[in-house]
Amino acid sequence: MINTIIWDWNGTLLDDLELSLSATNSLLRDRGLPTLSVERYKNIFKFPVIDYYTEAGFDFNAEPFETPAKQYMDLYHAGEHETKLFPDVVKTLSSLKEKGYRQIVLSAMEDSNLKNMIKNAGISHYFDGIFGIKDDFAREKISLGKQITKDLELNSEECVMIGDTLHDAEVADACGFNCVLYTQGHVSKKRLETKGVRTIDRLEELLSF
Ligand SMILES: [Mg+2]
């Protein structure tokens, strides 16, 4: 029986693909590198994001990763007020809360940014915990997943991780959570399907499980 839902934020609850892509493309243009199409982005996006940056064409012999990572966050913050939740987020979160599920956010975004964004989106009250990482470098969130499992005394078999990247499936695997992958985020459905877990095209599909 599932009693706890562990949500990813970017690309799962928050529809920020356009902003992420335009910020990345702006950095690529500044360096005279070819920009990414949506399709190419969804085919190469991964964690740690430094590996995705490398695949996108950044040269970390020429500059440290921290430089574009910082510039990316500046562009992201400048545009984040334009991002929206996916259309069925509020309906899904409120129905799951009514049914008595505990809901948590586990993100590779920096913790205070994450909490602010969720607060500004007006959905903080649906969650029993919101957990982000310590810096802006989006390396991984497996260690944070293990930490909250311990701190909140989660019974991992009763948890399901919902995310939009291969890393969400890796987190679920490492922590022993069940996993469902959402196909409208930052990674192509075709890549998500390689993980062999259930995929959904709409979040409200969760309500009929
Ligand atoms: Mg995500």
Boltz pocket constraint, residues with backbone or C-beta under 6 A from the ligand:
constraints:
  - pocket:
      binder: B
      contacts: [[A, 8], [A, 9], [A, 10], [A, 11], [A, 12], [A, 163], [A, 164], [A, 165], [A, 185], [A, 186]]
      max_distance: 6.0
